[in-house]
Amino acid sequence: MSVYKPAKSPYFYFDFQYRGKRYYGPTGCTALRQAEAVERRERHRAANPDTSKPPITFDMACGLYSEHAEQQPSWPTTRYMLRDLVSGMGGKRLLSEVSQRDLQVHFARRRNGRANSTINREIDNARAVWEKAKDAKYDTGEDPQWGKLYLKVPKAPPRELSEQEEGAIFEAIPADAYDVVLFALISGWRRGEVIGLRWSDLDLGNASAKTKVKGGDTEVRPLNGALVALIANQPKVGPFVFTYVCRKSRGKRREGHRYPMTATALRGRWDVARKAAELHGFRFHDLRHTAATRILRQTQNLAVTKEVLRHKNIKTTLRYAHVLDGDIRDALDAGQSRNSPKLPNSRSRKG
């Protein structure tokens, strides 16, 4: 069948061959009849090629990018950002018609209490939509000046959970999210990596697990005894390790039943616990920062910390280097020569 709908996509795709060449991609349509009309147009273009680039709508462009992005651990977050982008810009609008001013107005509206770093991530996603459409040889119009859209994010040391705050958050977190939070704090894994962990990814005999990390690569990561114990404590009710208890029947979900933990379910439980613990400005992602800081403080080894966090570049890990300041001071003291002149007493200085 030349028109089909992938399991995880709301859009139909076309896929056919003409004179030995394959043509495929998203139709940008959720209705089969409309998708078939798009597929007929694509067949006509294949048979009657011209030198001009075909137009692409926001719906189609986001569908094209989704084919790549849905393989990433951050897909649940990317999906809602793409929905907001389509809603704000107009799904049927051509990508080539969007101006710099349109993007400025859209992201200014999106700020509305959101952190600059969050808006910058939305800009990253929008930029990726344009790049994917351009790579597929669609007409994307004049390239937006992305650099002028990004917002300034003040550099600050990573937020670390204190012992008192840790006790407060674990006292407040609901039971069906407790182990997820603890796993994230011990492992330093990203949220998507934790809730995306499947039973089939595990090799508990070798204390390891396969995870899809940022960038889409799949890696085997070691587990310590505490992480293995947390996994072994989970009820095996589906393909995913971590689940939550449904609080209210809705759609196919029934109150009291367990379902795979989602970003939405975890966010709701986390926000309630964070407010109860009075952890102002502390995000779930800061559990990763806390784990990184503690690991570096204990090991004094940036290379090991880099591997735990699966950073591609040690420059990213260097943001945690402030925990080594005490060792640097000790090194400075150790390197000082015994014959170095003593610092002058300020009282004995001549005017």
C-alpha positions in Angstrom: 0.0 0.0 0.0 1.5 3.3 -1.1 -0.3 5.4 1.7 0.0 4.2 5.3 0.0 5.6 8.8 2.9 4.6 11.2 1.9 3.4 14.6 3.2 6.4 16.5 2.3 9.1 14.0 -1.0 11.0 13.5 -0.1 11.6 9.9 -0.3 9.4 6.8 2.8 8.8 4.7 3.3 8.0 1.0 5.8 5.5 -0.3 6.1 4.4 -3.9 8.6 3.8 -6.7 8.8 5.3 -10.1 11.3 4.3 -12.7 13.4 2.6 -10.0 13.5 5.6 -7.7 11.8 5.6 -4.3 9.6 8.5 -3.3 8.4 8.7 0.3 7.5 11.1 3.1 4.7 12.6 5.2 1.5 13.8 3.6 0.8 16.2 6.5 -2.8 14.8 6.5 -4.7 12.8 9.2 -7.5 11.8 6.9 -6.9 8.9 4.4 -8.7 10.6 1.5 -6.7 13.8 1.7 -3.5 11.7 2.1 -4.3 9.8 -1.1 -4.8 13.1 -2.9 -1.3 14.2 -1.8 0.1 10.9 -2.9 -1.4 11.4 -6.4 0.2 14.8 -6.6 3.6 13.3 -5.6 3.2 10.7 -8.3 2.4 13.4 -10.8 5.5 15.3 -9.7 7.6 12.2 -10.1 6.4 11.7 -13.6 6.7 15.4 -14.5 9.7 16.7 -12.7 10.6 20.4 -12.7 13.4 22.4 -11.3 11.3 24.3 -8.7 11.2 23.0 -5.2 7.7 21.8 -4.0 6.0 23.7 -1.2 5.5 22.2 2.3 3.1 23.1 5.0 3.8 23.3 8.7 1.9 20.1 9.3 4.0 18.3 6.7 7.3 19.8 7.8 6.6 18.8 11.5 5.6 15.4 10.3 8.8 15.1 8.4 10.9 16.1 11.5 8.8 13.8 13.7 10.0 10.8 11.8 13.4 11.5 13.2 12.5 13.0 16.6 10.2 10.3 17.7 13.2 8.0 18.0 14.8 10.2 20.6 14.3 9.8 24.4 13.0 13.4 24.5 10.2 12.7 22.0 7.3 13.3 24.5 8.6 16.8 25.2 9.4 17.5 21.5 5.9 16.4 20.5 4.1 18.9 22.7 6.5 21.7 21.5 5.8 20.8 17.9 2.1 20.9 18.6 2.4 24.4 20.1 4.5 25.5 17.1 1.9 24.2 14.6 -1.0 25.8 16.7 0.8 29.1 16.9 1.9 29.4 13.3 -0.9 27.6 11.5 -0.7 24.0 10.3 -1.8 24.7 6.7 0.5 27.6 6.3 3.5 27.2 4.0 6.9 27.1 5.6 8.2 29.5 2.9 5.7 32.2 4.0 6.9 32.5 7.6 8.9 35.6 8.3 11.4 36.5 10.9 8.8 38.7 12.5 6.3 35.8 12.7 8.8 33.7 14.6 9.7 36.6 17.0 6.0 37.2 17.8 5.4 33.5 18.3 8.3 32.9 20.7 7.6 36.2 22.6 4.1 34.8 23.3 5.5 31.5 24.3 7.6 33.1 27.1 4.7 33.8 29.4 6.5 32.7 32.6 8.6 30.0 30.9 12.4 30.0 31.4 14.6 31.3 28.6 16.2 27.9 28.4 12.8 26.3 27.6 12.1 28.8 24.9 15.5 28.2 23.4 14.8 24.6 23.3 11.6 25.3 21.4 13.6 27.4 19.0 16.0 24.5 18.5 13.0 22.3 17.5 11.7 24.9 15.1 15.1 25.2 13.5 15.3 21.4 13.1 11.9 21.4 11.3 13.3 23.9 8.8 16.5 21.9 8.4 14.7 18.6 7.8 12.4 20.2 5.2 15.4 21.8 3.5 17.3 18.5 3.4 14.3 16.9 1.7 14.5 19.6 -1.0 11.3 21.4 -0.1 10.8 25.1 -0.6 11.5 26.6 2.9 11.8 30.2 1.7 14.4 32.6 3.2 16.3 31.1 6.1 15.3 32.7 9.5 18.0 34.4 11.5 17.9 31.9 14.3 20.8 33.5 16.2 18.6 36.6 16.8 15.8 34.6 18.2 17.7 32.9 21.0 17.3 34.3 24.5 20.1 34.9 26.9 20.4 32.2 29.6 22.5 33.3 32.6 25.3 30.9 33.5 25.1 29.6 37.0 26.5 26.6 38.8 24.2 23.5 38.4 21.6 23.3 41.1 22.3 20.7 43.7 19.9 19.1 46.1 20.8 19.5 49.8 20.3 16.7 52.3 17.5 18.6 53.9 15.8 19.2 50.6 16.3 15.5 49.6 14.5 14.4 52.7 11.6 16.8 52.1 11.1 15.8 48.5 11.1 12.1 49.2 8.7 12.6 52.0 6.3 14.4 49.7 6.6 12.4 46.4 3.7 9.9 45.8 4.5 6.2 46.2 4.1 5.4 42.5 6.8 8.0 41.5 9.2 7.5 44.4 11.3 4.9 42.7 11.5 6.9 39.5 12.8 10.0 41.3 15.3 7.9 43.4 16.5 6.1 40.2 17.1 9.5 38.5 18.9 10.9 41.5 21.3 7.9 41.8 21.9 7.2 38.2 22.1 10.8 36.7 20.0 9.6 33.8 17.7 12.0 32.0 14.0 11.7 32.6 13.3 10.2 29.2 16.0 7.6 29.7 14.5 6.6 33.0 10.8 6.3 32.1 11.7 4.8 28.7 13.5 1.9 30.3 12.0 -1.5 29.2 12.4 -4.9 30.8 13.9 -6.1 27.5 16.7 -3.5 27.9 17.9 -5.2 31.1 20.7 -7.6 31.7 20.5 -7.9 35.5 23.0 -10.8 35.5 25.6 -8.4 34.3 24.1 -5.4 36.1 23.6 -3.4 32.9 20.9 -1.8 30.8 20.6 -0.5 27.2 19.3 3.0 26.9 18.7 5.4 24.1 20.7 8.5 25.0 20.4 12.1 23.8 21.3 12.1 20.1 19.6 8.8 19.4 22.5 6.4 20.1 21.8 3.2 22.1 24.4 2.5 24.7 24.9 -0.2 27.4 25.2 1.4 30.8 26.3 -0.2 34.1 24.0 -0.4 37.1 25.0 -0.4 40.7 23.4 -2.5 43.4 21.0 0.2 44.4 19.7 0.6 40.8 19.3 -3.1 40.4 17.4 -3.3 43.6 15.0 -0.5 42.5 14.4 -2.3 39.2 13.8 -5.6 41.0 11.2 -3.9 43.2 9.0 -2.9 40.3 5.8 -4.8 39.5 6.1 -6.4 36.1 2.8 -5.3 34.4 4.0 -4.3 31.0 7.0 -3.7 28.7 8.2 -0.7 30.7 10.0 -0.9 34.1 8.5 2.1 35.7 4.7 2.5 36.0 2.2 4.6 37.8 -1.3 4.0 39.3 -4.1 5.7 37.4 -6.1 7.9 39.8 -9.1 8.5 37.6 -10.7 6.5 34.8 -10.3 8.2 31.5 -10.6 6.7 28.0 -9.1 3.2 28.1 -7.4 3.8 31.4 -9.0 2.6 34.6 -8.6 3.9 38.1 -6.3 1.8 40.3 -4.6 0.1 37.3 -0.9 0.5 36.5 0.3 2.0 33.2 3.7 3.0 31.8 5.0 6.1 33.5 4.7 9.1 31.2 6.3 12.6 31.3 2.8 14.1 32.0 2.1 11.7 34.9 5.5 12.2 36.4 5.4 16.0 35.9 2.1 16.2 37.9 3.4 14.2 40.8 6.8 16.0 40.8 5.2 19.5 40.8 2.9 18.6 43.8 5.8 17.1 45.8 8.2 20.0 44.9 5.7 22.6 46.1 5.0 20.6 49.3 8.8 20.4 49.9 9.1 24.1 49.1 11.8 23.4 46.5 11.5 26.7 44.6 13.2 26.7 41.2 14.3 23.0 41.4 13.5 21.0 38.3 13.3 17.3 37.8 16.4 17.7 35.5 18.3 19.1 38.5 18.3 15.6 40.0 20.8 14.8 37.2 22.9 17.8 38.1 22.8 16.7 41.7 24.0 13.1 40.8 26.8 14.6 38.6 28.0 16.9 41.4 28.0 14.1 44.0 29.7 11.6 41.7 32.5 14.1 40.8 32.9 15.1 44.5 33.3 11.5 45.5 35.5 10.3 42.6 37.4 13.5 41.9 37.4 12.2 38.3 36.0 14.3 35.4 36.4 11.5 32.9 34.4 9.0 35.0 31.7 11.6 35.6 31.6 12.3 31.8 31.0 8.6 31.1 28.3 8.3 33.8 26.4 11.2 32.2 27.1 10.1 28.7 28.3 13.5 27.6 29.8 13.6 24.2 32.3 16.3 25.1 34.1 16.8 28.4 33.5 20.5 28.0 29.9 19.8 29.1 31.1 18.0 32.2 33.4 20.9 33.1 30.4 22.8 34.3 30.6 20.6 37.5 34.2 21.3 38.0 33.5 23.8 40.8 33.3 20.9 43.2 37.0 20.4 42.7 37.9 24.0 43.9 39.0 22.6 47.3 41.5 20.3 45.6 42.8 23.2 43.4 43.4 25.2 46.6 45.3 22.3 48.1 47.3 21.9 44.9 48.2 25.6 45.0 49.4 25.2 48.6 51.4 22.1 47.7 53.1 23.8 44.8 54.2 26.8 46.8 57.9 26.7 47.4 59.2 26.7 51.0 61.6 29.4 49.9 58.9 31.7 48.6 59.0 35.1 50.3 56.4 35.6 53.0 53.6 38.0 52.2 54.3 41.4 53.7 52.4 42.5 56.7 50.1 45.3 55.7 51.0 47.2 58.9 54.7 47.2 58.0 54.3 48.5 54.5 55.9 51.9 53.9 53.6 54.6 52.9 
